[in-house]
Amino acid sequence: MAGLADHHLEVPSTDTGRIQEGQIFLGHVLCELVERELSGETAEVSGMIDTKTEQPTAGEPMKYFVHPSSYVDEGATIGDGTRIWYFCHVQKGASLGKDCSLGQNVNVDQSAWIGNGVKIQNNVSVYKGVIVEDDVFLGPSMVFTNVSNPRSHVNRKNEFRETRVGKGASIGANATIVCGHTVGSYAFVGAGAVVTRDVPAYALVTGNPARVRGWMCQCGIKLEFGNRGGTEEARCHMCGAQYQKDGDSVTPIETL
């Protein structure tokens, strides 16, 4: 290829699918640059990231980042430091907190609420009625639902059921959260699991339907509980945090 073109754009991979994805993305970028040049637009495109601002009720404007291929509808609320990458759509009435990261092809529906520090990986839709608390991780292609018995020919928009993901929880790739349930704080939902009931805080759940297989530290390490003086306790071998368990309830032990 050397000498045949002024610029050589190469996708450094041996995976055919990955190469094709890269080529599609590069094609979109080139088309947009050509359109901007022909239309006379002077918007800053350095790094292919636009800086957006919105005016809060008081204080300085909040700054966040939106890739030019994405859409943020007027009326959406976006916090400082949030980054919205390729081909995303944040709809009117949606709320995103500070320092969030939205990967490729993420949709945030009307009235969906997302806290601070949330990381949403590629191909995730956060529907109306979903509440995602601070520091949650949503893995690639995981699925939320909002109606338990959908039919194409039956309008059930008035039957949406709330789903809540607690602070610090992680949901693995391709997992499904059936609507109307709560995933507790710092719970860990394994890849491909199907959640059909509430998940306790700190629980590790896997399978279809998802069942409790163990317990997790806030830092993401599996805990091993033992009986100490009549109380089930565990100490994380990674960070040293201590926990006690009573049935299906795990709580951290506050230490000085």
Secondary structure, 3 states (H helix, E strand, C coil): CCCCCCCCCCCCCCCHHHHHHHHHHHHHHHHHHHHHHHHCCCCCCHHHCEEEEECCCCCCCEEEEECCCCEECCCCEECCCCEECCCCEECCCCEECCCCEECCCCEECCCCEECCCCEECCCCEECCCEEECCCCEECCCCEECCCCCCECCECCHHHCCCEEECCCCEECCCCEECCCCEECCCCEECCCCEECCCECCCEEEECCCCEEEEEECCCCCEECCEEECCEEEEECCCCCCEEEEECCEEEECCCC
